[in-house]
């Protein structure tokens, strides 16, 4: 990981994004950090068809 979780959260919020701990049907995307597949919210994201991004994809999306 290039950035700490706090830095990623700050960057997302600076671009107008909202951070939520739980996945819902209204979730646009999740950021999959190391071992994300083991998180109980991950299968729910897959079930809902939520876009799953890794850090490099997130950075590209928000324009670094």
FILOFI-515149 format. One record per residue (C-alpha): residue number from 1; residue in one letter; x negated, y negated, z negated. Coordinates in steps of 0.5 Angstrom, whole numbers, padded with zeros to 4 digits, m for minus. Each point is the difference from the previous one (the first is absolute). Example, Ala and Ser with C-alpha at 12.3 -4.5 7.8 and 13.67 -1.06 7.14 Angstrom:
# residues 2
<atom><seq>1</seq><type>A</type><xx>m0025</xx><yy>0009</yy><zz>m0016</zz></atom>
<atom><seq>2</seq><type>S</type><xx>m0002</xx><yy>m0007</yy><zz>0002</zz></atom>
***
This chain:
# residues 64
<atom><seq>1</seq><type>X</type><xx>0000</xx><yy>0000</yy><zz>0000</zz></atom>
<atom><seq>2</seq><type>X</type><xx>m0003</xx><yy>m0007</yy><zz>0002</zz></atom>
<atom><seq>3</seq><type>X</type><xx>0005</xx><yy>m0004</yy><zz>m0005</zz></atom>
<atom><seq>4</seq><type>X</type><xx>0002</xx><yy>0001</yy><zz>m0007</zz></atom>
<atom><seq>5</seq><type>X</type><xx>0008</xx><yy>0002</yy><zz>m0001</zz></atom>
<atom><seq>6</seq><type>X</type><xx>0001</xx><yy>m0007</yy><zz>m0003</zz></atom>
<atom><seq>7</seq><type>X</type><xx>m0004</xx><yy>m0003</yy><zz>0007</zz></atom>
<atom><seq>8</seq><type>X</type><xx>0005</xx><yy>0004</yy><zz>0004</zz></atom>
<atom><seq>9</seq><type>X</type><xx>0006</xx><yy>m0002</yy><zz>m0004</zz></atom>
<atom><seq>10</seq><type>X</type><xx>m0002</xx><yy>m0008</yy><zz>0001</zz></atom>
<atom><seq>11</seq><type>X</type><xx>m0001</xx><yy>0001</yy><zz>0007</zz></atom>
<atom><seq>12</seq><type>X</type><xx>0007</xx><yy>0003</yy><zz>0001</zz></atom>
<atom><seq>13</seq><type>X</type><xx>0003</xx><yy>m0005</yy><zz>m0004</zz></atom>
<atom><seq>14</seq><type>X</type><xx>m0003</xx><yy>m0006</yy><zz>0004</zz></atom>
<atom><seq>15</seq><type>X</type><xx>0003</xx><yy>0002</yy><zz>0006</zz></atom>
<atom><seq>16</seq><type>X</type><xx>0007</xx><yy>0000</yy><zz>m0003</zz></atom>
<atom><seq>17</seq><type>X</type><xx>0000</xx><yy>0008</yy><zz>m0002</zz></atom>
<atom><seq>18</seq><type>X</type><xx>0003</xx><yy>0003</yy><zz>m0006</zz></atom>
<atom><seq>19</seq><type>X</type><xx>m0003</xx><yy>0005</yy><zz>m0004</zz></atom>
<atom><seq>20</seq><type>X</type><xx>0005</xx><yy>0005</yy><zz>m0003</zz></atom>
<atom><seq>21</seq><type>X</type><xx>m0002</xx><yy>0007</yy><zz>m0004</zz></atom>
<atom><seq>22</seq><type>X</type><xx>0006</xx><yy>0004</yy><zz>0003</zz></atom>
<atom><seq>23</seq><type>X</type><xx>0001</xx><yy>0002</yy><zz>0007</zz></atom>
<atom><seq>24</seq><type>X</type><xx>0007</xx><yy>m0002</yy><zz>0002</zz></atom>
<atom><seq>25</seq><type>X</type><xx>0004</xx><yy>0001</yy><zz>0007</zz></atom>
<atom><seq>26</seq><type>X</type><xx>m0002</xx><yy>m0008</yy><zz>0001</zz></atom>
<atom><seq>27</seq><type>X</type><xx>m0007</xx><yy>0001</yy><zz>m0001</zz></atom>
<atom><seq>28</seq><type>X</type><xx>m0004</xx><yy>m0002</yy><zz>0006</zz></atom>
<atom><seq>29</seq><type>X</type><xx>m0006</xx><yy>0003</yy><zz>m0001</zz></atom>
<atom><seq>30</seq><type>X</type><xx>m0005</xx><yy>0003</yy><zz>m0005</zz></atom>
<atom><seq>31</seq><type>X</type><xx>m0007</xx><yy>0000</yy><zz>m0001</zz></atom>
<atom><seq>32</seq><type>X</type><xx>m0003</xx><yy>0007</yy><zz>m0001</zz></atom>
<atom><seq>33</seq><type>X</type><xx>m0006</xx><yy>m0001</yy><zz>m0005</zz></atom>
<atom><seq>34</seq><type>X</type><xx>m0005</xx><yy>0006</yy><zz>m0001</zz></atom>
<atom><seq>35</seq><type>X</type><xx>0004</xx><yy>0006</yy><zz>m0002</zz></atom>
<atom><seq>36</seq><type>X</type><xx>0007</xx><yy>m0003</yy><zz>0001</zz></atom>
<atom><seq>37</seq><type>X</type><xx>0003</xx><yy>0006</yy><zz>0003</zz></atom>
<atom><seq>38</seq><type>X</type><xx>0000</xx><yy>0003</yy><zz>m0008</zz></atom>
<atom><seq>39</seq><type>X</type><xx>0004</xx><yy>m0006</yy><zz>m0002</zz></atom>
<atom><seq>40</seq><type>X</type><xx>0008</xx><yy>0001</yy><zz>m0001</zz></atom>
<atom><seq>41</seq><type>X</type><xx>0002</xx><yy>m0005</yy><zz>0004</zz></atom>
<atom><seq>42</seq><type>X</type><xx>m0004</xx><yy>0002</yy><zz>0007</zz></atom>
<atom><seq>43</seq><type>X</type><xx>0005</xx><yy>0006</yy><zz>0002</zz></atom>
<atom><seq>44</seq><type>X</type><xx>0006</xx><yy>m0005</yy><zz>m0001</zz></atom>
<atom><seq>45</seq><type>X</type><xx>m0004</xx><yy>m0005</yy><zz>0005</zz></atom>
<atom><seq>46</seq><type>X</type><xx>m0001</xx><yy>0005</yy><zz>0005</zz></atom>
<atom><seq>47</seq><type>X</type><xx>0008</xx><yy>0002</yy><zz>m0001</zz></atom>
<atom><seq>48</seq><type>X</type><xx>0002</xx><yy>m0007</yy><zz>0001</zz></atom>
<atom><seq>49</seq><type>X</type><xx>m0005</xx><yy>m0001</yy><zz>0006</zz></atom>
<atom><seq>50</seq><type>X</type><xx>m0004</xx><yy>m0005</yy><zz>m0003</zz></atom>
<atom><seq>51</seq><type>X</type><xx>m0006</xx><yy>m0002</yy><zz>0004</zz></atom>
<atom><seq>52</seq><type>X</type><xx>m0006</xx><yy>0002</yy><zz>m0004</zz></atom>
<atom><seq>53</seq><type>X</type><xx>m0007</xx><yy>m0004</yy><zz>0000</zz></atom>
<atom><seq>54</seq><type>X</type><xx>m0007</xx><yy>0001</yy><zz>m0002</zz></atom>
<atom><seq>55</seq><type>X</type><xx>m0004</xx><yy>m0006</yy><zz>m0002</zz></atom>
<atom><seq>56</seq><type>X</type><xx>m0003</xx><yy>m0001</yy><zz>0007</zz></atom>
<atom><seq>57</seq><type>X</type><xx>0007</xx><yy>m0001</yy><zz>0003</zz></atom>
<atom><seq>58</seq><type>X</type><xx>0003</xx><yy>m0004</yy><zz>m0006</zz></atom>
<atom><seq>59</seq><type>X</type><xx>m0006</xx><yy>m0005</yy><zz>0001</zz></atom>
<atom><seq>60</seq><type>X</type><xx>0001</xx><yy>0000</yy><zz>0008</zz></atom>
<atom><seq>61</seq><type>X</type><xx>0007</xx><yy>m0001</yy><zz>m0001</zz></atom>
<atom><seq>62</seq><type>X</type><xx>m0001</xx><yy>m0006</yy><zz>m0005</zz></atom>
<atom><seq>63</seq><type>X</type><xx>m0005</xx><yy>m0003</yy><zz>0004</zz></atom>
<atom><seq>64</seq><type>X</type><xx>m0006</xx><yy>0001</yy><zz>m0005</zz></atom>
***
